[in-house]
Amino acid sequence: MKKFLIIACLSIMAPQIVQAQEYTDEEIYNSVFGLVKDNYILYQSADMEKMAINGIKGLSKLDKNVKIGNDNSRVSLYYKGILKRSKLKPEDRENIEGWNKLNQDMIEEVKKISPHMKKYDFEILDNILEIAINESLDKASKYYPEGQSEEVVNQGVKRSFTASMQENILYIKISSFNKYTAKNLEETLKTHKTYEGVILDLRGSVGGELSEALKVADTFLSGGVMIMEGKDKNNLTYYHADEEDKTEDKPLVILIDGATTSAAELVASALQSQSRGKLVGTTTYGKGSKQELYELPNGAVLGLTRGYFYTAGEEAIDKKGIKPDICTYGQTEIGNMEKYVSQKIQGICKREGRENQAIDMEVAKYIIDSQL
């Protein structure tokens, strides 16, 4: 059956269609594996075989009577304990066409012997590709089947920005960064002209669009490097802030926690690296990788890791996260606020979800008031 493939490369979350062609199921398989080989930042030759074998083993999840045997040279299909087919692996283990043929042979054999497979039909390849990607690559690289893909492509479109004056302090909460975020921030600063300090609440923020996150960080900075991006420290792209701090260097506190993720971590890092504001809360989630999304013909989306983000001090963010200046892990109330705020963090600051912890706000207000 002919289908249409639309590949969309995303700069974090905003899709842009770059081409449309007809594809068969076999060509879809080739395309997905080819995208991984050409674009996945951690790709190694062994990944091709790993993906192929994991995908074929996915047949067992559609019918528990199916078992896949795997040795150094062959892949074997068993049904109810009886060997039904055994195929040699491609001599060149990076031969996508070879793995595709082996995959299709196994699918056709299973369709003949398994009554359960008849109800899946077109979902079989989708299932195989999902398992092949999700169980073979890093956790951030995913194959999203139809039904999940629309949510992935369009996430971040919903408005996720709130702001209010709390006495003389402007409180801003960003739950995700989307195409409205920077504009919302700009309008907020124009509307609330009497603020004397800012609390930027990034607790629980799921991240979002890189470009919007950088605009938010830039709002509070006067030039300098915000973050860096690249495959490693030897090949980095620098993101610089403009020369104007649109908040006129007024006191700033950034609230973070263990659920502060991705683009939100980049904002926190950029502001911390230039000592623009104090970070209060716990160590962030630690998702410092960049993904590109490829929209596929069956409504699925393939997300692949393409790069990593680093702090202005060239420290990797991925898996490490951003450590706060003032750690509130486990705190629900604080006696001597002055002493608590002035003490240095001893050792690590564990991750914790603190989105509803009022004490973090109290610490932030104290820091701003002490600077006024």
C-alpha positions in Angstrom: 0.0 0.0 0.0 1.3 3.5 -0.9 1.5 6.1 1.8 2.8 9.6 2.1 5.9 10.6 4.2 6.1 14.1 5.5 9.4 14.8 7.3 9.4 17.7 9.7 12.6 18.9 11.3 11.9 20.8 14.5 13.9 23.5 16.2 12.8 21.9 19.5 9.0 22.0 19.0 7.9 24.0 15.9 7.4 21.7 12.8 8.3 22.8 9.3 7.4 20.5 6.4 10.4 20.1 4.1 9.3 17.4 1.7 6.5 15.0 0.7 6.9 11.7 -1.2 5.2 8.4 -1.7 6.5 5.5 0.3 5.7 1.8 0.8 6.0 0.1 4.2 9.4 -1.2 3.2 10.6 2.3 2.3 9.2 3.6 5.6 11.4 1.1 7.5 14.4 2.1 5.4 13.7 5.8 6.0 13.4 5.4 9.8 16.6 3.4 10.1 18.3 5.7 7.6 17.3 8.8 9.7 18.9 7.2 12.8 22.1 6.3 10.9 22.5 9.8 9.4 21.2 12.0 12.3 21.4 10.3 15.7 24.2 11.9 17.6 25.3 8.7 19.5 25.0 6.4 16.5 27.5 3.5 16.3 27.6 0.6 13.9 26.2 -1.8 16.5 23.1 0.2 16.8 21.7 -0.9 13.5 21.7 -4.6 14.5 20.4 -3.7 18.0 17.5 -1.8 16.5 16.6 -4.5 14.0 16.7 -7.3 16.5 14.7 -5.4 19.1 12.1 -4.5 16.5 11.7 -8.1 15.4 11.4 -9.2 19.0 8.4 -6.9 19.2 6.4 -9.5 17.4 6.3 -11.4 20.7 4.3 -8.5 22.2 1.6 -8.9 19.6 1.3 -12.7 20.1 2.8 -14.3 23.2 3.1 -17.6 21.3 5.8 -16.0 19.1 9.4 -16.2 20.2 12.5 -14.8 18.5 15.8 -16.5 18.8 19.0 -14.5 18.2 22.6 -15.8 17.9 25.7 -14.5 16.3 24.7 -15.3 12.7 20.9 -16.1 12.6 17.5 -14.9 13.6 15.0 -17.6 14.2 11.2 -17.5 14.6 9.4 -20.0 16.9 5.7 -20.4 17.3 4.4 -22.4 20.3 7.9 -23.7 20.7 8.3 -25.0 17.1 10.9 -23.5 14.8 9.1 -21.9 11.8 11.8 -19.9 10.1 15.5 -19.2 10.5 17.3 -16.5 8.5 20.9 -15.4 8.2 21.7 -11.9 9.4 23.1 -9.5 6.7 26.8 -10.0 6.2 27.1 -6.2 6.5 25.4 -5.5 9.8 24.8 -1.9 8.8 22.9 -2.9 5.7 19.4 -1.4 6.2 18.0 -3.2 3.1 19.2 -6.5 4.5 17.6 -6.0 7.9 14.4 -4.8 6.2 14.1 -7.9 4.1 14.7 -10.1 7.1 12.1 -8.1 9.0 9.5 -8.4 6.2 10.1 -12.2 5.9 9.5 -12.6 9.6 6.3 -10.5 9.5 4.9 -12.5 6.5 5.6 -15.8 8.3 3.9 -14.6 11.5 0.9 -13.5 9.5 0.5 -17.0 8.1 0.7 -18.9 11.4 -0.7 -16.5 13.9 -4.5 -15.8 14.0 -3.8 -12.8 16.4 -1.8 -11.0 13.7 -4.8 -10.6 11.5 -6.3 -8.0 13.8 -3.1 -5.9 13.8 -2.2 -5.8 10.1 -0.9 -2.3 9.4 0.0 -1.8 13.1 2.7 -4.5 13.0 5.3 -2.4 11.4 4.4 0.5 13.6 4.8 -1.7 16.7 8.2 -2.9 15.4 9.5 0.5 14.8 8.3 1.8 18.2 10.2 -1.0 20.0 13.2 -0.7 17.7 13.8 3.0 18.5 12.5 3.2 22.1 14.5 0.2 23.4 17.7 0.8 21.4 18.6 4.5 21.6 18.9 7.0 24.4 15.8 7.8 26.5 15.2 11.1 24.8 15.0 9.5 21.3 11.5 8.1 20.7 9.2 6.7 18.1 5.7 8.1 18.8 3.0 6.0 17.1 -0.2 7.5 15.6 -2.4 8.8 18.4 0.6 10.2 20.4 2.3 12.0 17.5 -0.2 14.9 17.2 0.3 15.7 20.8 4.1 15.6 20.4 4.2 17.9 17.4 1.8 20.4 18.8 2.9 20.4 22.4 3.8 23.9 23.7 1.1 25.6 21.6 -1.2 26.1 24.6 -0.6 29.3 26.6 1.4 28.4 29.8 2.3 31.8 31.2 0.9 33.6 34.2 1.9 36.8 35.9 0.8 38.9 38.9 2.0 41.6 41.2 2.6 40.5 44.8 3.1 43.8 46.6 6.2 45.3 45.0 7.4 42.0 43.3 6.4 40.8 39.9 5.7 37.1 40.0 6.0 35.2 36.6 5.2 31.5 36.2 6.2 29.7 33.0 5.0 26.1 32.7 6.3 25.7 29.2 8.0 27.7 26.5 5.9 28.2 23.3 5.5 30.7 20.6 3.7 33.1 22.9 6.1 33.1 25.9 8.5 35.9 25.0 5.7 38.1 23.8 3.8 37.5 27.0 6.9 38.4 29.0 7.4 41.6 27.1 3.8 42.6 27.5 3.9 41.8 31.2 6.9 44.0 31.8 5.2 46.9 30.0 1.9 46.4 32.0 3.5 46.1 35.5 5.8 49.1 35.5 5.9 49.5 39.3 7.7 46.3 40.1 10.9 46.5 42.1 12.0 42.9 41.7 11.1 39.7 39.8 10.4 36.1 40.8 10.7 33.8 37.8 9.0 30.5 38.7 10.3 27.6 36.6 9.3 24.9 39.0 7.6 22.0 37.1 8.3 23.7 33.7 8.4 21.0 31.0 10.6 23.2 28.7 9.6 23.7 25.1 10.9 26.0 22.3 14.6 26.8 22.5 14.2 30.1 20.7 11.6 31.3 23.2 13.6 30.2 26.2 16.6 32.1 25.0 14.5 35.3 24.5 13.3 35.0 28.0 16.8 34.6 29.4 18.0 37.5 27.1 15.3 39.8 28.7 17.2 39.8 32.0 20.8 39.9 30.6 23.1 42.6 29.3 25.2 40.7 26.7 27.5 37.7 27.3 27.2 34.0 26.5 23.9 32.4 27.6 24.5 28.7 26.7 26.3 26.6 24.2 25.2 23.7 22.0 27.2 21.0 20.2 28.1 17.4 19.8 30.9 17.9 22.4 33.0 20.6 23.9 35.3 20.7 20.9 32.5 21.8 18.5 30.2 24.3 20.2 27.8 26.9 19.0 27.5 30.0 21.3 24.2 31.8 22.1 24.8 35.4 23.1 22.5 37.8 24.8 21.7 41.3 23.5 23.2 44.3 25.3 20.0 45.5 27.0 18.6 44.2 30.2 15.0 45.0 29.8 14.4 44.8 33.6 17.1 47.3 34.3 19.0 44.9 36.6 16.3 44.8 39.2 16.6 42.0 41.8 15.7 38.6 40.3 15.1 35.2 41.8 14.6 32.0 39.8 12.6 29.1 41.4 13.6 25.7 40.1 13.0 22.1 41.2 13.5 18.5 40.1 10.8 18.8 37.5 12.4 21.9 35.8 13.3 20.4 32.5 14.9 21.1 29.1 14.5 24.7 27.9 13.6 25.8 31.4 17.0 24.5 32.6 18.7 26.5 29.9 17.1 29.7 31.1 18.1 28.9 34.7 21.7 28.1 33.6 22.0 31.3 31.5 20.9 33.5 34.4 23.0 31.7 37.0 26.2 31.8 34.9 26.2 35.6 34.8 25.1 35.9 38.4 22.0 37.7 37.2 19.7 36.2 39.8 19.7 33.6 42.6 18.5 30.1 41.9 16.3 28.8 44.7 15.0 25.2 45.0 16.5 21.9 44.1 18.7 20.5 41.3 16.8 20.4 38.0 15.9 17.3 36.0 18.9 17.2 33.8 17.6 17.1 30.2 20.2 18.9 28.3 19.9 17.3 24.9 18.4 18.6 21.7 15.9 16.6 19.6 14.7 16.9 16.1 11.3 15.5 15.2 10.5 13.7 11.9 6.9 13.3 11.0 6.1 10.0 9.3 3.4 8.8 6.8 1.4 6.7 9.3 0.9 9.7 11.6 4.0 8.6 13.7 6.8 10.9 14.8 10.4 10.0 15.1 12.4 12.1 17.7 16.2 11.8 17.6 18.9 13.4 19.8 21.0 15.7 17.6 23.1 17.6 20.1 23.8 18.6 23.7 23.6 21.9 25.7 26.3 23.2 27.9 26.4 26.0 30.5 28.4 29.1 29.7 31.2 27.5 31.8 31.1 24.5 29.4 29.5 22.1 31.9 27.2 19.5 30.5 23.5 19.9 31.5 22.3 16.5 30.4 21.9 14.0 33.2 23.5 16.5 35.7 20.9 19.3 35.8 21.4 22.8 37.3 22.3 23.1 40.9 20.6 26.0 42.8 22.4 28.7 44.8 20.1 28.1 47.7 18.8 24.5 48.3 15.4 24.1 49.8 15.2 20.3 49.5 12.9 18.9 52.2 12.2 22.3 53.6 8.7 23.3 54.6 9.5 26.1 57.0 12.6 28.1 57.9 13.4 29.7 61.2 16.3 32.1 60.7 15.9 33.2 57.1 19.0 35.4 57.0 21.2 32.5 58.2 19.6 30.0 55.9 20.0 32.2 52.8 23.6 33.1 53.5 24.8 29.5 54.0 26.6 27.6 51.3 25.2 24.3 49.9 27.0 21.4 51.5 27.4 18.5 49.1 24.7 17.8 46.5 21.2 19.2 46.4 18.8 16.3 45.7 16.1 16.6 43.1 12.6 17.1 44.4 9.3 18.4 43.0 8.5 21.6 44.9 6.0 23.3 42.6 3.5 23.9 45.5 6.0 24.7 48.3 5.2 28.1 49.7 8.6 28.3 51.5 10.4 28.7 48.2 8.4 31.8 47.5 9.2 33.1 51.0 12.9 32.6 50.4 12.7 34.4 47.1 10.8 37.4 48.5 13.3 37.6 51.4 16.2 37.7 48.9 14.6 40.5 46.8 13.6 42.6 49.8 17.1 42.4 51.2 18.5 43.8 48.0 16.1 46.8 47.8 
